[in-house]
Amino acid sequence: MELEDVIINEEVDSVAAIEKELRYISGIIKQKGREILSNYKITPPQFVALQWLFEDGDMTIGELSNKMYLAFSTTTDLVDRMEKNTLVKRVKDPNDRRVVRIHLLEEGERIIDEVIQKRQLYLKEVLINFSHEEVQLLKTNLLKLHQDMRGE
């Protein structure tokens, strides 16, 4: 086997290993997130919706549907339940009265903030065995991977 073929095989193996580890890590984070959410009065899809509103601000149901990859009717039901639990409210757009935006309320913001803090605490506990340099390198590489995936 040529050296070139060995290098290509190693790269293929590395990419496969990275994909597998990212998949496993994602699953663990999702599971841990669900455990944390079980102490709150919201479902995982509601948490995702609240997170989008927390990060991007007010948006229409259509915009939220697109971000969550959900049908418009499913998102409407989701927003109805969140509005009933005083996590969000519908507000008329001041520039166009025909447009209704979903606005994150104080209770929704509080839940998002608490859950994210608990997730970060979990990650901090996992990273306790990493040196400062390893944590910085991991952060840098994850940011680069994310930017490249988003096409920035």
Stockholm file with secondary structure:
# STOCKHOLM 1.0

chainA/1-152         MELEDVIINEEVDSVAAIEKELRYISGIIKQKGREILSNYKITPPQFVALQWLFEDGDMTIGELSNKMYLAFSTTTDLVDRMEKNTLVKRVKDPNDRRVVRIHLLEEGERIIDEVIQKRQLYLKEVLINFSHEEVQLLKTNLLKLHQDMRGE
#=GR chainA/1-152 SS CCHHHHHHHHHHHHHHHHHHHHHHHHHHHHHHHHHHHTTSSCCHHHHHHHHHHHHHCSBCHHHHHHHHTCCHHHHHHHHHHHHHTTSEEEEECSSCTTCEEEEECHHHHHHHHHHHHHHHHHHHHHGGGSCHHHHHHHHHHHHHHHHHHHTC
#=GC SS_cons         CCHHHHHHHHHHHHHHHHHHHHHHHHHHHHHHHHHHHTTSSCCHHHHHHHHHHHHHCSBCHHHHHHHHTCCHHHHHHHHHHHHHTTSEEEEECSSCTTCEEEEECHHHHHHHHHHHHHHHHHHHHHGGGSCHHHHHHHHHHHHHHHHHHHTC
//
